[in-house]
Amino acid sequence: MSKEYETVIGLEVHVELATATKIFCGCSTAFGGRPNTHTCPVCTGMPGSLPVLNKKVLEYAVGVGLATNCEITRYCKFDRKNYFYPDNPQNYQISQLYLPICQNGWVEIDTPQGPRKIGIHEIHMEEDAGKLVHDSWEDVSLVDYNRSGVPLIEIVSQPDMRSAEEVIAYLEKLRLIIQYLGASDCKLEEGSMRADVNLSVREKGSDQLGTRTEMKNLSSFRAIARAIEGEKNRQIDLLEAGKTVVQETRRWDEAKEDSYAMRSKEDAQDYRYFPDPDLAPICISDEFLEEIRAGQPEFRTEKMKRYREEFDIPDYDIEIITASKHMADLFEASMALGAAPKKVSNWLMGETLRLLKEKGQGPEEIRFSPEHLTGLIDLTERRIINSTVAKEVFEVMFEKDIDPAGYVAEKGLGMVSDEDALLAAVKEVIEANPQSVQDYQNGKEKAIGFLVGQTMKAMKGKADPGRVNELLKELL
């Protein structure tokens, strides 16, 4: 009889912070610049250059720590993690081993068994390394130091997760907290959020941890879920065959859906950590801590609760809207301009989501302003345009954020308000379609829909379908 196994998972999540400049120098952190153009003597490790901490990095790190229920280390230091690799220009990375900025926190996730707390061992600040570009044609490796010195926080969880589903729920919770804080855009595809998975298996019921492996190169939630499933099965197969799991770092190959060993896992001793002599210790005052605490935003959980109490919109709408800070901000700004919550929600949940899906975009890429969305709703409310025209205008607004009122006037899309012209068009349609008229008079209600459509066609879509319907019924 085969044994039952339990998976034990902990994560190391690296988050690139949304500062304008690097952690220890004034170079730009902008993504996608020409190689080695966002560099200076500090971030390229030139002898004699001295680092100076970017205060915004500390503010973001403390903000994330408070939002994840961590204890903030009031006296902390930076350490040097020594290793030799071409993308690491100083031959050490400035990080925090002994006194990380945040410790002993937790976030709550929803599981089929109910809410669960996932422990956070620590959050520390550090600098990113450069990027190696391997050119197989020329048989050389090139290095780009634009990313060297970009500020990171590393969020190290406790080994509290037991499945890929829990891992994804934890990552989504972290991502939303950080996005709501504005500390990072957390785009996995651009590397501004990266997760390394530490995984082991043990017999169910055992309180002893198995030998863990660390998996790197996980750039999407899909890759993370597949890597967890693959590594779990690999370790179980080894144990079932009487073999042992080796502690090592493995690299996930998304194309092959398989992992391979990179190197044996290092311990802290291998890096010869010691306190960085060029950076002064950080002493966090009560005033600084309270300033950060006072500046914390309303997070998703509180926002959802408030929406349920204040706005008459469905729970499903609330969940979708609050899952993106940008969409929640757009929703609230539109209402502040006087639009009704349900009208705003309808446009966001309907046409907006449809066009985002069609174009393969995320909610953070919505370009139109709350002023223009409110303007479009106003045009339909005042019956200046009908719903069909409103959707056409919205598609242009979605792409170019045009002013809907100006666009409607320029293109002549307003509804015909001349009652005589509308009545004449309705009479012509009745005369031209005797069969449909007869069908309607014989009790076929659907026939009037055809007559409304023909009238709208005759009016080039610029009539109010409701008024057309009323006139048809009066005349028939």
C-alpha positions as CSV (number, residue, x, y, z in Angstrom):
1,M,0.0,0.0,0.0
2,S,1.5,3.3,-1.1
3,K,2.1,6.0,1.5
4,E,0.2,9.3,1.6
5,Y,2.4,12.4,1.3
6,E,2.0,16.1,2.2
7,T,3.6,19.0,0.3
8,V,5.2,21.7,2.3
9,I,5.9,25.0,0.5
10,G,7.5,28.3,1.4
11,L,8.1,31.2,-0.9
12,E,10.8,33.8,-1.4
13,V,9.1,36.7,-3.3
14,H,11.3,39.4,-4.8
15,V,9.4,42.7,-5.6
16,E,11.0,45.5,-7.6
17,L,10.0,48.8,-5.9
18,A,8.4,51.7,-7.9
19,T,11.0,54.3,-7.0
20,A,12.2,56.7,-9.7
21,T,15.8,56.1,-8.8
22,K,17.9,53.2,-7.6
23,I,18.4,52.1,-4.0
24,F,21.9,53.6,-3.4
25,C,22.4,56.1,-6.2
26,G,20.5,58.6,-8.4
27,C,20.3,56.5,-11.6
28,S,16.9,55.9,-13.2
29,T,15.0,52.7,-12.6
30,A,12.9,53.0,-15.8
31,F,12.3,49.7,-17.6
32,G,13.6,49.1,-21.1
33,G,16.4,51.7,-21.5
34,R,19.4,51.2,-23.9
35,P,21.9,48.8,-22.2
36,N,24.2,50.5,-19.6
37,T,22.7,54.0,-20.0
38,H,21.1,54.0,-16.5
39,T,24.4,53.6,-14.7
40,C,27.0,55.5,-12.6
41,P,30.1,54.6,-10.5
42,V,28.0,53.4,-7.6
43,C,25.7,50.9,-9.4
44,T,28.6,49.6,-11.5
45,G,30.8,49.0,-8.5
46,M,33.6,51.4,-9.2
47,P,36.3,51.5,-6.4
48,G,35.9,54.3,-4.0
49,S,32.2,55.0,-4.8
50,L,29.9,55.2,-1.8
51,P,26.2,54.1,-1.5
52,V,23.5,56.4,0.0
53,L,20.1,54.8,0.9
54,N,17.1,56.1,-1.0
55,K,14.5,57.1,1.7
56,K,11.6,56.1,-0.5
57,V,12.8,52.4,-0.5
58,L,12.6,52.5,3.3
59,E,9.1,54.0,3.2
60,Y,7.8,51.4,0.8
61,A,9.4,48.5,2.8
62,V,7.9,49.7,6.1
63,G,4.6,50.2,4.4
64,V,4.5,46.6,3.1
65,G,5.6,45.4,6.5
66,L,2.7,47.2,8.3
67,A,0.2,46.0,5.7
68,T,1.4,42.4,6.2
69,N,1.2,42.6,10.0
70,C,5.0,42.5,10.6
71,E,7.0,43.8,13.5
72,I,9.2,46.7,12.2
73,T,12.8,46.4,13.2
74,R,13.5,49.8,14.8
75,Y,17.3,49.5,14.5
76,C,18.4,47.7,11.4
77,K,21.5,47.4,9.2
78,F,22.6,46.4,5.7
79,D,25.0,43.5,5.1
80,R,27.2,42.4,2.2
81,K,26.4,39.1,0.6
82,N,29.6,38.1,-1.2
83,Y,29.6,36.1,-4.4
84,F,31.4,36.4,-7.7
85,Y,29.4,36.6,-10.9
86,P,29.6,38.9,-14.0
87,D,26.2,40.5,-13.4
88,N,27.2,41.5,-9.8
89,P,29.7,44.4,-10.4
90,Q,30.9,44.9,-6.8
91,N,31.3,41.1,-6.3
92,Y,28.9,41.4,-3.4
93,Q,25.2,42.3,-3.1
94,I,24.0,44.7,-0.4
95,S,21.2,43.0,1.4
96,Q,20.0,42.4,5.0
97,L,20.7,39.1,6.8
98,Y,21.1,39.8,10.5
99,L,18.6,42.6,11.1
100,P,15.9,42.7,8.3
101,I,13.5,45.6,8.3
102,C,10.4,43.5,8.9
103,Q,9.8,40.3,10.8
104,N,7.1,37.9,12.1
105,G,4.1,38.9,10.0
106,W,1.2,37.2,8.2
107,V,-1.4,37.5,5.5
108,E,-4.8,35.8,5.5
109,I,-5.9,33.8,2.4
110,D,-9.2,32.2,1.5
111,T,-9.1,28.4,1.1
112,P,-12.0,25.8,0.5
113,Q,-11.5,24.9,4.2
114,G,-11.9,28.6,5.3
115,P,-9.5,31.4,5.9
116,R,-5.8,30.6,6.7
117,K,-2.9,32.7,7.9
118,I,0.3,32.3,6.0
119,G,3.3,33.4,8.2
120,I,5.9,35.8,6.9
121,H,9.3,35.1,8.4
122,E,10.9,38.4,7.2
123,I,11.0,41.1,4.6
124,H,14.4,42.6,3.8
125,M,15.6,45.4,1.5
126,E,18.3,44.7,-1.1
127,E,19.7,45.7,-4.5
128,D,19.0,43.8,-7.8
129,A,21.9,42.5,-9.9
130,G,22.6,43.3,-13.5
131,K,21.4,41.2,-16.5
132,L,23.5,38.8,-18.5
133,V,22.6,38.5,-22.2
134,H,24.0,35.3,-23.8
135,D,24.8,35.6,-27.5
136,S,25.1,32.0,-28.9
137,W,25.9,33.3,-32.4
138,E,29.0,35.2,-31.3
139,D,29.6,32.8,-28.4
140,V,29.9,35.6,-25.9
141,S,28.0,36.9,-22.9
142,L,27.2,40.6,-22.6
143,V,26.2,42.4,-19.4
144,D,23.7,45.2,-18.9
145,Y,24.0,47.1,-15.6
146,N,20.8,49.1,-16.0
147,R,19.0,46.8,-13.5
148,S,22.0,46.7,-11.1
149,G,21.0,48.6,-8.0
150,V,17.3,48.6,-8.7
151,P,15.6,48.4,-5.2
152,L,14.0,45.1,-4.1
153,I,12.2,43.8,-1.1
154,E,12.4,40.1,-0.5
155,I,9.4,38.6,1.3
156,V,10.2,35.3,2.9
157,S,7.2,33.2,4.0
158,Q,7.1,30.5,6.6
159,P,6.6,26.9,5.1
160,D,2.9,27.2,5.7
161,M,1.4,26.4,2.2
162,R,0.3,22.9,1.3
163,S,-0.8,23.2,-2.4
164,A,-0.4,25.2,-5.6
165,E,-3.8,26.8,-5.0
166,E,-2.7,28.2,-1.6
167,V,0.5,29.5,-3.2
168,I,-1.4,31.3,-5.9
169,A,-3.9,32.7,-3.3
170,Y,-1.0,34.0,-1.2
171,L,0.8,35.6,-4.2
172,E,-2.4,37.3,-5.4
173,K,-3.0,38.6,-1.8
174,L,0.6,40.0,-1.7
175,R,0.4,41.5,-5.1
176,L,-2.9,43.3,-4.4
177,I,-1.5,44.7,-1.1
178,I,1.6,46.0,-2.8
179,Q,-0.3,47.4,-5.8
180,Y,-2.8,49.2,-3.5
181,L,0.2,50.7,-1.6
182,G,1.7,51.8,-5.0
183,A,5.0,50.2,-3.9
184,S,5.3,48.2,-7.2
185,D,3.3,47.3,-10.3
186,C,4.1,43.6,-9.5
187,K,4.2,42.6,-13.2
188,L,5.5,39.0,-13.3
189,E,6.1,39.2,-17.1
190,E,8.5,42.2,-16.6
191,G,10.2,40.7,-13.6
192,S,9.0,43.3,-11.1
193,M,7.6,40.4,-9.0
194,R,9.4,37.1,-9.0
195,A,8.8,34.0,-6.8
196,D,11.2,31.2,-5.9
197,V,9.5,28.1,-4.5
198,N,11.0,26.1,-1.7
199,L,9.2,22.7,-1.6
200,S,9.6,19.4,0.2
201,V,7.3,16.4,0.8
202,R,6.8,14.3,3.9
203,E,4.6,11.5,5.0
204,K,1.1,12.7,6.0
205,G,1.0,13.1,9.8
206,S,4.7,13.6,10.2
207,D,6.0,16.8,11.9
208,Q,9.5,16.4,10.4
209,L,10.2,18.5,7.3
210,G,11.6,16.7,4.3
211,T,14.6,17.8,2.2
212,R,13.6,20.9,0.3
213,T,14.6,22.1,-3.2
214,E,14.3,25.7,-4.5
215,M,12.9,26.4,-7.9
216,K,13.7,29.5,-9.9
217,N,12.7,31.1,-13.2
218,L,9.0,31.2,-12.4
219,S,7.5,34.1,-14.4
220,S,3.8,33.5,-14.2
221,F,1.2,32.0,-11.9
222,R,0.7,29.2,-14.4
223,A,4.4,28.3,-14.4
224,I,4.4,28.4,-10.5
225,A,1.4,26.0,-10.3
226,R,2.9,23.6,-12.9
227,A,6.4,23.7,-11.3
228,I,4.9,22.9,-7.9
229,E,2.9,19.9,-9.3
230,G,6.0,18.7,-11.2
231,E,8.5,19.0,-8.3
232,K,6.0,17.4,-5.8
233,N,5.7,14.3,-8.1
234,R,9.4,14.1,-8.7
235,Q,10.2,14.1,-5.0
236,I,7.5,11.5,-4.2
237,D,8.8,9.2,-7.0
238,L,12.3,9.4,-5.5
239,L,11.1,8.6,-2.0
240,E,8.9,5.7,-3.3
241,A,11.9,4.3,-5.1
242,G,13.9,4.3,-1.9
243,K,16.1,7.2,-3.0
244,T,16.8,10.5,-1.3
245,V,16.0,14.0,-2.3
246,V,19.0,16.2,-2.7
247,Q,18.9,19.8,-1.4
248,E,19.6,21.9,-4.5
249,T,18.4,24.8,-6.6
250,R,16.5,23.8,-9.7
251,R,15.5,25.8,-12.8
252,W,12.0,25.4,-14.2
253,D,11.8,25.1,-18.0
254,E,8.3,26.3,-19.0
255,A,8.6,25.0,-22.6
256,K,9.4,21.4,-21.5
257,E,7.3,21.7,-18.3
258,D,10.2,20.2,-16.4
259,S,12.9,21.3,-14.0
260,Y,16.6,20.6,-13.9
261,A,19.3,21.0,-11.2
262,M,21.3,24.2,-11.3
263,R,23.5,23.9,-8.3
264,S,23.6,22.5,-4.7
265,K,21.9,24.8,-2.3
266,E,24.1,27.3,-0.6
267,D,23.9,28.2,3.1
268,A,24.4,31.7,4.5
269,Q,28.0,30.8,5.5
270,D,28.9,30.3,1.8
271,Y,28.2,34.0,1.2
272,R,30.4,35.2,4.0
273,Y,27.9,37.9,5.1
274,F,29.2,40.8,7.1
275,P,27.8,44.3,8.0
276,D,28.3,46.8,5.2
277,P,30.8,49.4,6.5
278,D,29.7,52.1,4.0
279,L,26.1,52.3,5.1
280,A,25.0,53.8,8.5
281,P,22.5,51.8,10.6
282,I,18.8,52.8,10.2
283,C,17.1,54.0,13.3
284,I,13.3,54.2,12.9
285,S,11.6,56.8,15.1
286,D,8.0,56.7,16.4
287,E,7.2,59.7,14.3
288,F,8.4,58.1,11.1
289,L,6.5,54.9,11.8
290,E,3.3,56.8,12.6
291,E,3.7,58.9,9.4
292,I,3.9,55.7,7.3
293,R,1.0,54.1,9.2
294,A,-1.2,57.2,8.7
295,G,-0.4,57.1,4.9
296,Q,-1.6,53.5,4.4
297,P,-4.5,53.3,1.8
298,E,-7.8,51.6,2.2
299,F,-6.9,48.0,1.2
300,R,-9.1,45.7,-0.8
301,T,-10.8,43.8,2.1
302,E,-11.9,47.1,3.7
303,K,-12.9,48.5,0.3
304,M,-15.1,45.5,-0.5
305,K,-16.8,45.8,2.9
306,R,-17.5,49.5,2.3
307,Y,-18.8,49.0,-1.3
308,R,-21.3,46.4,0.1
309,E,-22.6,48.9,2.6
310,E,-22.6,52.0,0.4
311,F,-23.4,51.0,-3.2
312,D,-26.2,49.0,-4.7
313,I,-24.1,46.8,-6.9
314,P,-23.7,43.0,-7.0
315,D,-21.0,41.2,-5.0
316,Y,-19.5,39.8,-8.2
317,D,-19.0,43.4,-9.5
318,I,-17.4,44.4,-6.2
319,E,-14.9,41.5,-6.4
320,I,-13.9,42.3,-10.0
321,I,-13.7,46.1,-9.5
322,T,-11.6,45.9,-6.3
323,A,-9.3,43.3,-7.7
324,S,-7.5,46.2,-9.5
325,K,-6.7,49.4,-7.7
326,H,-6.8,51.3,-11.0
327,M,-10.3,50.1,-11.7
328,A,-11.5,50.8,-8.1
329,D,-10.0,54.3,-8.4
330,L,-11.8,54.9,-11.7
331,F,-15.1,53.6,-10.2
332,E,-14.9,55.9,-7.2
333,A,-13.7,59.0,-9.2
334,S,-16.6,58.5,-11.6
335,M,-19.1,58.5,-8.8
336,A,-17.4,61.6,-7.2
337,L,-18.2,63.3,-10.5
338,G,-21.9,62.5,-10.1
339,A,-22.4,59.2,-12.0
340,A,-24.7,56.5,-10.4
341,P,-22.7,53.5,-9.0
342,K,-24.7,50.9,-11.0
343,K,-24.3,52.8,-14.3
344,V,-20.5,53.0,-13.8
345,S,-20.3,49.4,-12.7
346,N,-22.3,48.3,-15.9
347,W,-19.8,50.0,-18.2
348,L,-16.8,48.6,-16.3
349,M,-18.2,45.0,-16.0
350,G,-19.6,45.0,-19.6
351,E,-17.8,46.9,-22.4
352,T,-14.6,47.5,-20.5
353,L,-13.9,43.9,-19.5
354,R,-15.0,42.8,-23.0
355,L,-12.5,45.1,-24.7
356,L,-9.7,44.3,-22.2
357,K,-10.1,40.6,-22.9
358,E,-10.3,41.2,-26.7
359,K,-7.1,43.1,-26.7
360,G,-5.3,40.9,-24.1
361,Q,-4.8,43.7,-21.7
362,G,-5.1,44.0,-17.9
363,P,-7.2,46.5,-15.9
364,E,-4.1,48.6,-15.1
365,E,-3.9,49.5,-18.9
366,I,-7.3,51.2,-19.0
367,R,-6.7,54.6,-20.6
368,F,-10.0,56.5,-20.4
369,S,-10.6,59.0,-17.7
370,P,-13.4,59.1,-15.1
371,E,-14.5,62.5,-16.6
372,H,-15.0,60.9,-20.0
373,L,-16.8,57.8,-18.7
374,T,-19.1,60.1,-16.6
375,G,-19.6,62.2,-19.7
376,L,-20.7,59.2,-21.8
377,I,-23.1,58.0,-19.1
378,D,-24.6,61.6,-19.0
379,L,-25.1,61.6,-22.8
380,T,-27.1,58.3,-22.6
381,E,-29.0,59.5,-19.5
382,R,-30.1,62.7,-21.3
383,R,-31.0,60.6,-24.3
384,I,-28.6,62.6,-26.6
385,I,-27.3,59.3,-27.9
386,N,-28.8,55.8,-27.7
387,S,-27.2,52.7,-26.3
388,T,-25.9,51.4,-29.7
389,V,-24.2,54.7,-30.4
390,A,-22.9,54.9,-26.8
391,K,-21.1,51.5,-27.4
392,E,-19.5,52.8,-30.6
393,V,-18.3,56.0,-28.9
394,F,-17.0,53.9,-25.9
395,E,-14.8,51.8,-28.2
396,V,-13.1,55.0,-29.5
397,M,-12.9,56.4,-26.0
398,F,-11.3,53.1,-24.8
399,E,-8.6,53.4,-27.4
400,K,-7.9,57.2,-27.4
401,D,-9.7,58.6,-24.3
402,I,-11.6,61.1,-26.5
403,D,-14.2,63.5,-25.0
404,P,-17.5,61.8,-25.8
405,A,-19.6,65.0,-26.1
406,G,-17.1,66.5,-28.6
407,Y,-16.9,63.3,-30.6
408,V,-20.7,62.9,-30.8
409,A,-21.0,66.5,-32.0
410,E,-18.2,66.3,-34.5
411,K,-19.5,63.0,-36.0
412,G,-23.2,64.0,-35.9
413,L,-24.1,61.0,-33.8
414,G,-26.8,62.6,-31.6
415,M,-30.3,61.2,-31.7
416,V,-32.9,62.9,-34.0
417,S,-35.2,64.9,-31.7
418,D,-37.5,66.0,-34.5
419,E,-40.7,64.1,-33.6
420,D,-42.3,64.8,-37.0
421,A,-39.3,63.2,-38.8
422,L,-39.5,60.2,-36.5
423,L,-43.2,59.8,-37.0
424,A,-42.8,60.0,-40.8
425,A,-40.1,57.3,-40.7
426,V,-42.4,55.0,-38.5
427,K,-45.3,55.4,-41.0
428,E,-43.1,54.5,-43.9
429,V,-41.9,51.4,-42.2
430,I,-45.5,50.3,-41.4
431,E,-46.6,50.8,-45.0
432,A,-43.5,48.9,-46.3
433,N,-44.0,45.9,-44.1
434,P,-47.7,44.8,-44.1
435,Q,-46.8,41.2,-43.2
436,S,-45.1,42.2,-40.0
437,V,-47.9,44.6,-39.1
438,Q,-50.4,41.7,-39.6
439,D,-48.3,39.4,-37.5
440,Y,-48.2,41.9,-34.7
441,Q,-51.9,42.5,-34.9
442,N,-52.5,38.7,-34.7
443,G,-50.7,38.6,-31.4
444,K,-47.0,38.0,-32.4
445,E,-45.3,40.4,-30.1
446,K,-41.9,39.7,-31.6
447,A,-42.9,41.2,-34.9
448,I,-42.6,44.7,-33.4
449,G,-38.9,44.1,-32.9
450,F,-38.4,43.8,-36.6
451,L,-40.3,47.1,-37.2
452,V,-38.2,48.9,-34.6
453,G,-35.1,47.6,-36.3
454,Q,-36.3,48.8,-39.7
455,T,-37.1,52.3,-38.3
456,M,-33.7,52.5,-36.6
457,K,-32.1,51.6,-40.0
458,A,-34.2,54.3,-41.8
459,M,-33.0,56.8,-39.1
460,K,-29.4,55.7,-39.5
461,G,-29.3,54.6,-35.9
462,K,-30.0,58.1,-34.5
463,A,-33.4,57.5,-33.0
464,D,-34.4,56.5,-29.5
465,P,-35.5,52.8,-29.8
466,G,-37.8,53.3,-26.8
467,R,-39.7,56.2,-28.5
468,V,-39.8,54.3,-31.8
469,N,-41.4,51.3,-29.9
470,E,-44.0,53.7,-28.4
471,L,-44.9,55.3,-31.7
472,L,-45.3,51.9,-33.4
473,K,-47.6,50.6,-30.7
474,E,-49.7,53.8,-30.9
475,L,-50.1,53.6,-34.7
476,L,-50.8,49.9,-34.7
